[in-house]
Amino acid sequence: MARVVVDVMLKPEILDPQGQAVANALPRLGVVDVASVRIGKRIEIEFEGAADLERAREIADKLLANPVIEDFTLRVEERLEQPEGEEQ
């Protein structure tokens, strides 16, 4: 099995109120050296057999991301072999 990870983020010119709320809360936790925060989403697609980046791109473009306000990136995530008897 192969896993493709899709990271979806708002385009830089789109305001991110959720990220702004987190950034505004950080000083209350004593964190003062963070310039900004952007919130996105991570989607994992597991393929039987080899990773199909073109299929994953089609899925992301048509279903997972709104191309008007969001960008996405794809990457294949290598799966580490688990010792027999252990589940991931």
N, C-alpha and C positions, 0 to 999 in steps of 0.2 A: 504494500500500500504506500502511496505517496501523498504528501500533504502540501497543498498550496495555501499560503497565507495571503489574504487580501487585507490591506490596511486602507481604510477610507478616512479621509480628513477633509474638513471644510477648506475651500480655496482660501489663500491668504487674504484676499480682499473681502471675504465674508466675515462679519462679526460673529464671535463665538461667546454668547452670554454664559454658557456653562463653564467654559474655560476661564472667563473673567471672574465668575463667582468663586472658583477655586483659587485663582490668583489673589483675590481680595481677602480670602480667609487665611492665607498662608502667614501673614504677619502675626495673627492671633496665636499661631503655633510656634512663633519665634523664628520663622523662616523669612528673611528679609532680602536675600540675594537672588530671588527668582524674578526675571524681567517679565515673563508672560507664560501663560498656560493655554494650550489648545487641546480640546477633547476630540477624540475620533473613535473609530470602532475597528475591531479586528475580527475577521471572519476566516474560519479554517474550512477548507474544502478537501476532503479525502477522496482520492481516486483509487480505484482498484487498478493495480499495475502501476505504470509510470505516470508521473505528473503530466497533465495536459495543460500547458500554460495558455494556449490559444483558447481552449474551452473555458478555462477559468477567467480569461480576459472577457470573453463574451458574457459569461454569467455576471461578472462584476459590472460591466458596462450596461447591461440590460436590466439588471435586477438589484444589485447591491448598492450602487452609488447613483446619486442624482448628478448627472454631468453638468447641470447648470450651476450648482453650488459646491460640488465635491470633486476631489481628485482621488485616485486610488493607485496603489502600487501592488505588485504581485511579487512573491518570492516562494521558492520551493524550500520547505523546511525538512531537513534531514531528520529521519526518525532513528533514534538510538535503539539498538537491539536490546530487548529486555531479556534477562535470564529466564530460563524455562520456568513456568509456573507463576510468574509475576505478571500482573496486568498493568497497563499504563493508566 
